[in-house]
Amino acid sequence: MKQLLLLAIVLFPLLTLPSAESKTVNGLTIDLIHGDSPLSPFYKTKTATIPNNGDYFMKIFVGTPPVVLHAIADTGSDHISVQYSEAVSQCRYSLSSYREKSITEGDLVSDTIRFGSKDGPLLTTPKTTLECGNLNTENFKSIGKGVVGLGAGPLSLVSQLSDKFGHIFSYCLLPHNVNSTSKLKIGRESTIPPFLAVTTTPLVPASRYTAVLTGVSVDRDNLKPPRSLRIVIDSGSRLTYLTNPLYGHIQTAVADAVDFEAIDNPPAPYSLCLK
């Protein structure tokens, strides 16, 4: 059975912007493509032992005439950020930081961005606020041409579209080896059908999408954190980060549960590799 991850998030009103030009009234559907998928523009037929791209990309069209960019869909970011090019000019702005030590500099600008997918209509937003970067670290350069923030901040994509669609979105992530795209749905189209049985987890009121981690199961062991542990749901992060001592307990439990030998000096950032 294909493994699916479904996340639906409802936001409180944060920002009112001019209405976007579109034929759709219920919402917007956008294709999400895993970086290691054969459908990805960054796909490599020969990959390393450890895939170096765990991101999901969405195609956006920036400026007039439109320039095609592939940007990461990131619930951990509150901004729409693109790298500077000749077609996206006037970049002169302040420093911004991203997860996993990725940094960019540039300007806050207002420009036209177009969204859409092969299955749905194209949405044009003529006055969208975005960051246009002109100085990027190697980490930022390696993750595509930008980031589309889906966070709760006023400059995220869902907040800037809230006047038209409301503060609600959902996404369904397919495995990278499936010859199909994942979907991001914004607006009323993102509502989960009543016949679809899903497990829900309440979010903790915070500036990020935060949930409470009550435990981690490894084989038959149920490992619990020593105290209440909050975790941030960040689709732009390639790894899951946990604090000690819980992480150490999980590492020991995994090594004991499988019949493999641990290798010496595992490659960074991993502390346990089995063969």
Backbone torsions as a table, in degrees:
resi	resn	phi	psi	omega
1	MET	NA	136.2	179.3
2	LYS	-69.2	136.0	179.9
3	GLN	-86.1	130.1	-179.4
4	LEU	-123.6	143.9	174.1
5	LEU	-119.5	120.9	-176.8
6	LEU	-117.8	129.2	179.8
7	LEU	-133.8	126.0	176.1
8	ALA	-121.7	132.1	-176.2
9	ILE	-132.3	132.2	176.1
10	VAL	-111.5	129.7	-177.5
11	LEU	-109.6	155.7	174.1
12	PHE	-84.4	153.5	-178.6
13	PRO	-56.4	131.0	-177.8
14	LEU	-125.5	-32.5	-171.9
15	LEU	-154.6	141.5	175.3
16	THR	-114.9	123.7	-177.9
17	LEU	-126.6	166.5	177.6
18	PRO	-58.3	147.2	-178.8
19	SER	-63.7	144.2	177.6
20	ALA	-84.7	156.4	179.9
21	GLU	-91.7	114.3	-177.6
22	SER	-164.2	153.1	176.6
23	LYS	-83.3	-18.3	-177.7
24	THR	-78.2	145.4	-179.1
25	VAL	-119.5	-22.4	-175.3
26	ASN	-95.9	-21.1	-177.8
27	GLY	159.0	-169.5	-175.6
28	LEU	-134.5	135.9	176.1
29	THR	-115.3	128.0	-177.1
30	ILE	-126.0	136.4	176.7
31	ASP	-72.1	137.4	171.7
32	LEU	-115.2	130.3	-175.9
33	ILE	-120.7	123.7	177.3
34	HIS	-65.9	141.2	-177.9
35	GLY	-61.3	-26.3	179.7
36	ASP	-97.6	6.5	179.1
37	SER	-77.4	146.4	174.4
38	PRO	-59.0	-18.7	179.2
39	LEU	-84.4	-8.3	-176.3
40	SER	-79.1	142.0	174.3
41	PRO	-68.6	-12.7	179.1
42	PHE	-102.2	9.9	-175.4
43	TYR	-68.3	137.5	175.3
44	LYS	-121.9	130.8	-177.5
45	THR	-66.2	-29.9	178.2
46	LYS	-114.9	110.8	-177.9
47	THR	-106.9	163.3	176.5
48	ALA	-73.8	171.3	178.7
49	THR	-57.8	-38.5	178.2
50	ILE	-109.7	113.2	179.0
51	PRO	-56.8	138.3	-176.4
52	ASN	-100.3	13.0	-178.1
53	ASN	-143.2	106.2	178.2
54	GLY	-109.5	17.2	-175.0
55	ASP	-90.0	159.0	172.9
56	TYR	-111.2	125.7	-174.5
57	PHE	-104.9	150.2	173.0
58	MET	-126.2	143.9	-179.9
59	LYS	-87.2	128.6	175.8
60	ILE	-128.5	157.1	-179.8
61	PHE	-120.8	117.2	-171.7
62	VAL	-114.1	136.1	172.9
63	GLY	84.8	-178.6	177.9
64	THR	-136.3	116.1	-2.1
65	PRO	-66.8	155.7	-173.4
66	PRO	-68.5	139.5	174.1
67	VAL	-108.8	129.8	-178.2
68	VAL	-80.7	126.9	176.8
69	LEU	-131.6	149.5	173.8
70	HIS	-109.9	114.3	-174.3
71	ALA	-118.7	151.9	-179.9
72	ILE	-77.1	132.7	172.0
73	ALA	-82.2	114.3	-167.2
74	ASP	-130.9	108.3	177.1
75	THR	-72.6	-11.2	179.5
76	GLY	-92.7	4.0	-178.9
77	SER	-120.3	146.5	-179.2
78	ASP	-107.3	11.8	-176.6
79	HIS	-133.4	159.7	167.4
80	ILE	-100.3	118.2	-174.7
81	SER	-126.4	134.2	177.2
82	VAL	-130.5	154.2	176.4
83	GLN	-79.5	150.8	-179.4
84	TYR	-66.1	142.9	170.4
85	SER	-148.7	173.3	179.6
86	GLU	-62.6	-27.3	-178.5
87	ALA	-83.7	-20.7	178.9
88	VAL	-116.4	94.4	-169.3
89	SER	-103.5	-168.7	178.3
90	GLN	61.4	47.8	-179.5
91	CYS	-101.7	110.8	-179.6
92	ARG	-146.7	43.5	-168.0
93	TYR	-119.9	-174.0	-167.5
94	SER	-77.9	174.5	-174.0
95	LEU	-76.7	139.5	173.4
96	SER	-131.2	144.4	179.7
97	SER	-113.2	146.3	178.9
98	TYR	-125.1	166.9	179.7
99	ARG	-65.0	158.9	177.7
100	GLU	60.6	36.9	171.6
101	LYS	62.4	31.8	176.0
102	SER	-97.4	130.3	-174.6
103	ILE	-133.0	144.5	176.1
104	THR	-143.0	158.0	174.4
105	GLU	-128.8	156.1	178.4
106	GLY	166.2	-154.3	-177.2
107	ASP	-117.4	152.1	165.8
108	LEU	-86.0	120.6	-176.8
109	VAL	-129.7	163.7	174.7
110	SER	-113.8	122.7	-176.0
111	ASP	-149.4	172.6	179.1
112	THR	-87.9	129.8	174.8
113	ILE	-124.9	137.8	178.8
114	ARG	-116.1	137.7	179.4
115	PHE	-125.6	157.8	175.8
116	GLY	164.5	-179.6	176.5
117	SER	-146.8	171.7	-178.6
118	LYS	-66.6	-18.9	-177.8
119	ASP	-98.4	-8.1	-175.0
120	GLY	-136.5	170.8	-178.7
121	PRO	-71.1	157.9	178.5
122	LEU	-84.6	134.2	178.7
123	LEU	-106.7	129.9	178.6
124	THR	-111.9	124.2	177.0
125	THR	-116.1	102.7	-170.6
126	PRO	-74.5	-20.9	-176.3
127	LYS	-128.6	64.3	-179.1
128	THR	-97.4	132.1	177.9
129	THR	-85.7	128.8	-179.9
130	LEU	-144.6	161.9	173.7
131	GLU	-94.7	128.9	177.8
132	CYS	-111.4	108.9	-170.7
133	GLY	-91.7	142.7	177.5
134	ASN	-126.5	2.2	175.1
135	LEU	-142.5	111.7	-173.6
136	ASN	-126.7	139.5	173.9
137	THR	-72.2	168.7	-178.0
138	GLU	-61.4	-37.0	178.9
139	ASN	-61.5	-42.0	-179.1
140	PHE	-68.0	-38.6	-179.8
141	LYS	-64.8	-30.2	-173.5
142	SER	-81.5	-6.8	-175.2
143	ILE	-108.5	23.0	176.4
144	GLY	108.9	-158.8	-174.5
145	LYS	-107.1	12.0	178.5
146	GLY	164.8	-179.3	179.6
147	VAL	-134.7	131.0	172.6
148	VAL	-104.7	104.6	-178.1
149	GLY	-73.2	133.3	177.2
150	LEU	-113.3	16.4	-176.5
151	GLY	-72.8	-173.7	-175.1
152	ALA	-88.2	-4.5	-178.9
153	GLY	-68.8	161.3	-174.3
154	PRO	-67.7	-17.4	-177.9
155	LEU	-103.6	7.4	176.3
156	SER	-72.9	166.1	-179.2
157	LEU	-61.2	-47.0	-176.9
158	VAL	-65.7	-33.0	178.4
159	SER	-72.3	-39.6	-179.5
160	GLN	-72.0	-19.3	175.7
161	LEU	-98.9	4.6	-172.8
162	SER	-65.5	-30.6	-179.3
163	ASP	-63.2	-27.8	-178.7
164	LYS	-97.6	-40.7	-170.6
165	PHE	-114.2	-10.0	-173.3
166	GLY	83.8	170.6	-177.9
167	HIS	-91.9	72.6	179.1
168	ILE	-150.7	137.6	174.6
169	PHE	-154.4	162.2	175.0
170	SER	-148.2	157.3	174.4
171	TYR	-145.3	151.4	179.5
172	CYS	-124.8	121.3	-174.7
173	LEU	-104.2	122.6	177.1
174	LEU	-91.9	156.7	173.5
175	PRO	-60.1	152.9	-174.0
176	HIS	-68.1	-21.1	-176.8
177	ASN	-91.1	7.9	177.4
178	VAL	-88.5	133.3	-176.9
179	ASN	-83.0	57.5	179.8
180	SER	-158.0	160.1	-179.1
181	THR	-93.5	149.0	169.7
182	SER	-76.8	171.5	-175.5
183	LYS	-129.8	137.8	168.5
184	LEU	-112.5	124.0	-179.3
185	LYS	-117.7	129.8	-179.9
186	ILE	-118.6	133.8	-179.9
187	GLY	97.8	-161.1	-174.7
188	ARG	-65.9	-21.6	176.9
189	GLU	-66.2	-17.1	-178.3
190	SER	-82.8	-5.7	-179.8
191	THR	-62.0	134.6	-178.6
192	ILE	-76.6	125.9	179.7
193	PRO	-60.6	145.0	-177.5
194	PRO	-64.3	-24.3	-178.9
195	PHE	-81.1	-8.0	-178.8
196	LEU	-92.4	113.9	-179.0
197	ALA	-80.0	117.8	179.5
198	VAL	-132.5	156.5	174.9
199	THR	-97.6	130.4	-177.8
200	THR	-110.6	151.8	177.2
201	THR	-132.2	125.1	179.8
202	PRO	-67.5	144.9	177.2
203	LEU	-94.1	146.9	177.6
204	VAL	-85.9	130.3	177.7
205	PRO	-57.6	117.5	-178.0
206	ALA	-164.9	173.2	179.1
207	SER	-71.8	-20.1	176.2
208	ARG	-113.3	164.6	174.2
209	TYR	-75.3	105.2	-170.3
210	THR	-124.0	137.2	175.9
211	ALA	-126.3	165.0	178.7
212	VAL	-97.9	123.5	177.3
213	LEU	-86.5	117.2	-178.2
214	THR	-97.4	-17.6	180.0
215	GLY	172.3	165.1	177.7
216	VAL	-131.2	128.7	-179.8
217	SER	-97.6	127.7	174.1
218	VAL	-126.2	111.6	-174.2
219	ASP	57.8	-118.0	179.7
220	ARG	-100.7	1.5	-179.2
221	ASP	-90.6	133.5	174.6
222	ASN	-109.5	103.4	-175.3
223	LEU	-92.9	128.2	-177.6
224	LYS	-114.6	142.8	175.5
225	PRO	-67.7	152.0	-178.3
226	PRO	-66.6	-20.1	178.4
227	ARG	-148.2	172.7	179.4
228	SER	-57.2	125.2	-174.8
229	LEU	-120.8	120.4	177.8
230	ARG	-94.2	138.5	178.4
231	ILE	-123.8	145.3	178.9
232	VAL	-95.4	130.8	177.7
233	ILE	-86.5	107.0	-172.1
234	ASP	-128.8	101.4	-179.0
235	SER	-70.0	-14.5	179.1
236	GLY	-88.7	-2.2	178.0
237	SER	-95.6	131.1	-175.3
238	ARG	-80.5	-21.6	-176.6
239	LEU	-123.7	162.9	171.3
240	THR	-97.1	127.5	-178.0
241	TYR	-109.4	127.1	178.8
242	LEU	-128.6	151.3	179.5
243	THR	-90.2	159.7	171.8
244	ASN	-80.2	151.5	8.6
245	PRO	-86.6	-3.8	-176.6
246	LEU	-60.5	-43.1	-179.0
247	TYR	-60.4	-43.3	179.3
248	GLY	-62.3	-39.0	178.1
249	HIS	-65.6	-39.9	178.6
250	ILE	-65.7	-42.8	179.8
251	GLN	-60.4	-44.3	178.9
252	THR	-64.8	-42.2	-178.9
253	ALA	-65.2	-39.2	178.5
254	VAL	-65.7	-44.6	179.8
255	ALA	-62.5	-35.2	179.7
256	ASP	-77.2	-25.7	-173.5
257	ALA	-83.2	-18.2	-176.6
258	VAL	-116.2	153.7	-178.2
259	ASP	-98.3	62.0	178.6
260	PHE	-131.7	159.4	-179.1
261	GLU	-96.4	134.4	177.1
262	ALA	-76.2	136.2	179.6
263	ILE	-88.3	154.2	177.1
264	ASP	-80.1	146.8	176.3
265	ASN	49.7	62.7	178.8
266	PRO	-62.1	150.9	-178.3
267	PRO	-66.6	143.6	177.2
268	ALA	-64.4	144.4	8.9
269	PRO	-96.5	19.8	-172.8
270	TYR	-88.5	142.0	178.0
271	SER	-104.7	-9.3	178.5
272	LEU	-142.8	123.6	173.0
273	CYS	-132.3	135.3	-176.4
274	LEU	-116.1	149.1	177.8
275	LYS	-135.1	NA	NA
